[in-house]
Amino acid sequence: MKKDLLLRLAALALALTLALGCAGCAAAPASGSASASVPASAPASEPAGEAEGLALTDQAGRTVELAAPAKTVVSGYYISTYAVLALGKADAIAGLEKKADTRPLYQMAAPALIEKPGVGTMKEMDVEAVAALGPDLVILPAALTDYADTLASLSIPALVVAPESHEALVEMIGVLGRALGAGDAAAALTGYYDEQLERMASLTTGAEKPAVYMASNSSYLSCAPAGMYQNYLIETAGGVNAAASLEGDYWTEVSYEDVLAMAPEVIVVPSGAEYTAADVLADAQLAGVPAVENGKVYQMPAGLEEWDSPIPSGILGCLWLTSVLHPEEYPFEEFVADAAGFYQAFYGFAVDESLITK
């Protein structure tokens, strides 16, 4: 039986190589883009019982059938792995994306994951390694959609996810909640989002909306235009994107003259940046920018997660920025308490509050 499986895997690997070669000209969605390039469908209602099985629609528009909620999963994407953890299903993870040891959240919330097999990246997946784990379900990023049919031919169901916006993130959590038999946990998490979004809207109603420049990880002369998730973060926090007039849905390079013309009142440096807020403040060519003149350059906390992206804890990025833009309405100390409560409630650990900075 093992020999047959290996033969099937070899044949499928060859077929997949040919398929991927043909599909190479189709671009995968950019990880920072707010626009998913695949269709999605809202999760259906909870099934009446496990005996009837589950029919799920993933975020590539595919129908995926499970005989029962998955008890073991392989996640090929860090955002879906984070979601499985937030749904209280850490023990179900049999394998995950490579370089798990570079993500602080795993060490804090589920250290055992560091020792689990790494089976893929955003560019490829080791099908043979996945098959050896025998999972009930594999979760794939949209960039690896081509692997879904390969896995299905091995009787391994695969869900494709594309959490490229807040709405798509909520949808993904709902689908995974059903797939893992964690519907109540999914409802609690998305319900928390709704509560906090309503709260932020209430806190910032009538307040002035400062112009915010969201810089990229690689350079502060690269920023987020209106087509990115970061624009949603800024607007949700009660600000206006200083780069909203720029076209595109990915980080856009700009000049010093462009930044001076935008005149942002606040500059935000993402947590994964290769530079610091101090570097921005020290750049003499930015001396005329209001944010620099008034010392309002802030760096998102490092050492936790990248809250400026659509991850399960991305709501904390919105709350963090709200506390930065509207400290009178939402003091930073209150945010720290809220963030600590989030990690305790959804990831089950007490976060080191010294990591929560601005």
N, C-alpha and C positions, 0 to 999 in steps of 0.2 A: 504493500500500500504506500509506503514511504517512497519507493522507487517511482511509482506511478505519479505521485505528487510532484516529485522533483522533475520528472519528464514534462508534466503539465506546466510547471513553473518556467522551465527552460523555453518551452514553446511560446508561452505567454510573454516572457521577457523579450523574445525576439519580435513578437507582434507589437508589443508596446513600443519598442525602440523605433520600429518603422512608423508607427502611428504618431509618435512624438516628433519624429523627423518631419512628417507632413504638417504637423500642427505648429511647428516652431515659429511660423510667422504670425501666429495669433498671440497678442500680448496678454500677459496675465495682469490682473488688476493691481495697481500700485498699492503698497501697504499703507501709504499715508493718504490715499485718495478717499474722498467722502462719497464717491459715486461707484457703486458696485456695477460690474459689467455683466453680471448674470442675473436672470430673473429670480424672483423669490415668491413664496406663497405663505400666507399666514398659517400658523399651526392649527390643525384641526382640534376638535374637542377631545377630551380624554376618552379612551376606549372603555366600554362597559366592563370588560374583563380580559385577563391575559389570554384566555383560551381562544378569543377571537383574533388575537394577533394585533399588530400595529401596522398601519399604513401611513408613512410619513412623507411629506414633501420637503426635500432639502432645498438649499439656496441656489442650486443649479437647475431647479425645476424638475428634478428627478423624483420618481416615486420609489421609496425604499420600504420594504416590508420586513418586519421582525416578528418572529413567533411569539415573543414575550419581551419585556424590557431587558436591555442588555445588562449582564452582570459583569462582563469584562470588556474593556475597550482599549483601543490603541488610538492615540491622538497625535496626528502629524503636524499640529499647529499650536504654538504656544497660547494663542488666545482661546482656542477651544479647550486646551488643557486647564487654563485658568478657570474656565467656565465649569468644567467637570468638578474642580476643587470647590468652587463656590456653591455648587449644588450638593455638596456633602458626599461626593462619590470618589474620593481619593483612592480608596481601596480597590476600586474597579479598574484603575489604570494599570494595564499590563505592559505597555510600552508607550513611548512619547517621542517628541522631536529631539534631535540631537542637541548637544551643548546645554542640556538642562541645568548643569552646574553653574551656568553663567547667570541664572535668573534667581535673584534673592528671594522671591516669593516662595519658591519651592522649599528652600532651606528653612524658611520661617513656618510655612503652613504644613508641609508634608515632606520632611527630609528623606524619607524612604524613596521618593521619586528619583532622587539623584542617582540611585543605583539601578533603576529600571533600564531596560534596553532602549537605546536611541535608534530609531528605525527610519528617520527621514529628515529632510530639510524642506524649505519652500520650493526647491527645484526638483527633488526626486524622493522616491520612497523605496526602501528595500523590501520588495514584495515577499521574498523568501523568508526574511526575518519576521515579517508580520504573520505569515502563514504558520510559522513555527510556534508562535505565541497562541494561536487558535482563538482569537478574540470573537466575541459575539457581534462586535461593531467596530468599524474603523471610521474616524473622523478626519476628513481631508480638507485642506484649504482649497479655494477655487483654482489656484494655480496648478493643483495636482488632480483636477477633475478626470483626466484621462486614465488615472489609476482605478477609478471607481468600478468600471466595467471589468477590468482585469481581476480585481478582488471578488467581484460578484460571481465571476466564472469559477472561482475557487470556493463558492458558497460562503463568502465572507461579506456581509452587507457593509456598505460604505455610505456615509452621509457627507455631502459637500457643504461647507459653510463659507460665508462671505460677509463677515461683520465689518463692513466698510463705513457704516454710519451708526448713529445711535438707534435708529429704527431697525436696521438690519441686525444690530447686536441683540436687541430685545427679541426679535424673531428667532435668532439662533438659540438664545437661552430657552425659549418656549419649546422649540423642536427638540433640543437636547434633554429638556426636562421630561418630555414624553418618552424619548428613546431610552432614558435611564430609569424610568419609573420614579422621577423626582419632580413631579408636577407641582407639588406644594412648595418645594424649595424654589423652583423657578418663579412661581407666582409671588413668593415673598421677596425675591431679589428684584424683579421688575416692578413690584409694588413699591419698593423702597425708592426706585428711580422716580416713579410718578410723584411720590410724596416730596422728594427733594426738588424736583423740577418746579412743582407748584410753590414750594417754599421760596426758592430763589426768585421766581417771578414776583412773589409777594414782597420780598425784601427789596427788590430793585425797582419796583413800580414808582415812577415819578422821580427817580434819582437821575442825576446826570450820567450820560454814557460816555466814558472816556475812550479815546482812540487807542487801540491796542495793536502793537506790532508783535506777531508771534514768529520768532526766528526759528531756523531749522537746527538740526543736530550738527550739521557740518560747518555752517558759517552763519554769522549774524547778518551777512549780506545775501541771505536767502530767506524767504519768508512764505507764510501760508496765504494763498489767495482765497477768494470766497468759495471755491469749489472743494475745499478740504474740510475734514472733520474739525480741525482746529478753529475754523470759522464758527462752527456750531458751538464750540466751547466758549469762545469769546462772547457771542451773542447771548448764550444762556446765562453767562455770568454778569450780564448787564453792561456789556461794552460794545464798541463798534470796531470792526476789523479795519485797521488803517490801510490794509492792502486789498480791500474788497474790490477795488476797480481792476485788479489784475486778473487776466484770464487764465484758465487752466485749473487742474485739480491735483497738482503736485507742487512740491517746493519750487519756488520761482526765484531766480537770481535777480538781484537789484543792485543799483549803484549807490554810492554815498549820496549823490544828488537826489536819487529817488527817495531815500529814507528821510532826508531833510525836507523834501516836498510833502511827504506823508505827515510829517510832524506828529508822530505818535506821542501820546502823553504817558504811556506805559509800554515798556518792552519786556517781553517774557522770553526767557531762555529755557528750553526744554531740559528735562532731567538727564537725557542722554547726550547732551551737547559736548563737543570736543573743546569747548572754551567756557569761560565763566562770565558771570555778570560783571565782575571786576574788569575783565578784558573790554567789555563794551563801554563801561564808564571811563576807561582810561584811553579810549581811542579819540585822539584830538579831532579827527575828521567828523565826529558825531557830536562835537561840543554844542552845536546849535540846535540839537534835537531836544524838545521839551522834556522827554523822559530822562535824558541824560543830565540836563541842566538841573532837574529837580530830584535826581537820585532815585527815580522810580524805574529801576531795572531789576527785575526779580527772576530768580532761577527756581524752577519747579524742583521739589525734593528729589534727591538722588538716593540710591540704595534701596528703593522699594519697587516701584513699577513706573512705567511711562504713562502718566495720567493724561497726557495730551493725545492719546489714541483711543479708539473704541474697544476697550477691554472691559471686563466685568466691573472693575473698580474705576472706570473712566469718569463716573459720576463725581468721584472725589476731585478730579481735575476741575470740573465745573465749580464745585464748592470752594476749592482752594482759590481759584481766580476770583470768585465772588468776594472772598475775604480780603483779597489784595485790592480789588477795585472799590469795594464798599465796606471799609473797615468799621465805619460807624454803625452800619446796619448789621454787619456780621463779623464780629471780632475774630482775629486769627486764633485766639485761645479756644473759642467755641468750635472753630473748624477742627482743631487738633483733637478735641474730645469726640467730635463726630466721626473723624477718620478712624480713631482708635476703636470706636464702637462698631464701625463697619467691619473692620478686620476681625474683631472678636465674634460678631454675629455670623458672618458669611464664610470666614476662613478658619475660625476656631483658634486663633492665637492672639496673644497680647502684643501688640506692636510696640517697638521701641519708639516712644514719642519724640526722642531726640532726632530721629530721622525725618520728622515732618517739619520742614523748614520753608522759608520764603526769601 
